[in-house]
Every structure is written in C-alpha cells, then in structure tokens.
Amino acid sequence: MPEALRIINLESGLPTGDEAVKRLSEAIEAAKRDGVRALKVIHGYGSSGVGGVLRQRVQKSLANRRNQGKIRACVFGENWNSFEKVARDVLDQCPALRRDADLNRNNVGITIVLL
C-alpha cells in the first residue's frame, strides 16, 4: 500500500531558490509515481523576519502548480489549521494528515501539498 504522506526538507543543504524549486518538482513527480497522496514540504521561514527566499519561491511554485491543475491543493503553514476550509478539505481527502504535528500550530515554515 502506498504511503499517505511523504516529508521533503528543502532547507537541507541550504539550496538556492532555483535549486529548491527543482528539488520540489522532482519530489512531486516521484511522489506521484509512488502513489503518495500528500507531501509535507519543509522550506523554513527565513532569518530576515519577513519570510525567506525558499519559502517565497516554493509557495509561488506550488500556487502556480495548483492553478495549472498539476496538484490538487496546497495549504501554507499559516493556514494549516482545522478552521480553514481548504485545510479541512485536504484533511478529508487525506485523513493521515490529522496526525501531523504542525496542524493548528501556525508553522509558516511548512506547506502541505495534496497530490
């Protein structure tokens, strides 16, 4: 049985924005091939206090993919709570995410992706 959730840490190795987006693309394609339902993307918030390059580039890339129909949904960490409609929809489609430690914690350093 395929895994319901896979975690990818894009912060690891301190990649550039371009490298992180490339790694994200590869991770999404691999997860789809493997039948994974959702990804938890760790991109961090950045040390500037206004959100880092990785976070901005990853979230922009995911929003574009969602708009193009390449992923079903994405929920940015600040909206990853049971009060947000899109988060509830994702939880309904992938119940394993209910056990995610960051649910309802306002962790802006992560994004949940429904494939």
N, C-alpha and C positions, 0 to 999 in steps of 0.2 A: 504494500500500500504506500503511495507517495506521501511524503511529509506534507503537513498542512502549512507549516511556517518555516522559512529559512531566514537567517540573520546574515546581513552583509555589513561589515565595518569598513566604510570608505575612508575613515580617518587614519586607519592603519597605514604606516609608511609615509605619512604626510604628503599625499599626492597633490598635484596642481588641480585646478578646477577641471581642465580638459582631461587629465588622467582619471579623475574621479568619475566624470560623466561616462568615459569609456568603460571603466570597471563596472559602473552601474548597468550600462547597456548589456555587457557580457553576462552579468549576474541575472538580469531579467530574462535573457534568451535561454540561459542554462536552466533557470528555474521553470520556465515554460516547458522546455523539453522534458524535464524530470517530473512534470505534473504537480509542481508545488502550487499551492493556492495563494499564498501571500508571502511578501518579503517585509522584513523589518530592516530599514536602512538606517545605519548609524552614520551620521555625517557631522555631528558636533554643531555647536553654536558659533564657535569662533571666539577669539580672545579680545576682539575690538570692542565688544559691548553692544554692537549693532548688528550682529549676525555675520558670520564669516563667508568667505568665497565659496567653500564647499557647499554649505547649506543653501546659499542662493542659487548656485548653478544646478545642484541636484534637484531642488524644488522646482526650478524653472523647467528643467528637462522632464520631470515627472508630470508637471501640469500640461506640457506640450504633448506628451505621450497619451495622457488621458483624453485631451481634446481630439487627438487623432484616432482614438479608439484602440490604441496599442496596449493599454492597460485598462482595467475596469474602473479603478478608483485609486486615489491616494489621499491619505489623511496626514496632514502635517502635525507634528508633535503637540503644538499648542492647541490643536483641535481634537486630539486623540482622547476623547472622554465620552462617557455614555450619555451625555446631554446633547451632543452634536448629531444631527440626523445622518450625515454621511458616515460618521463613525458607527452609529447603530446599524446602518445598512451593511457595512463591512463586517461587523460582528455577527450579524445574522447569516451572512454568506460564508464566514469562516469562524465558527464558534471556538476553535482552538485559541483564537486571539484574546478571548476573555481572560485567559491566564497570563497575558502579557504584563510584566511588572511595571511598564510605563503607562498603562491605561489609567486615566484620571490623574496623572501626575504632572501634566503641562510641561513635558520634556521637549523643549524646542530643538534638541539635538538629534531627534529621530523623525522618521517618516514611515508610515505604514502604506504598503502598496498591495492592492488586490489585483492579481493577475487574471 
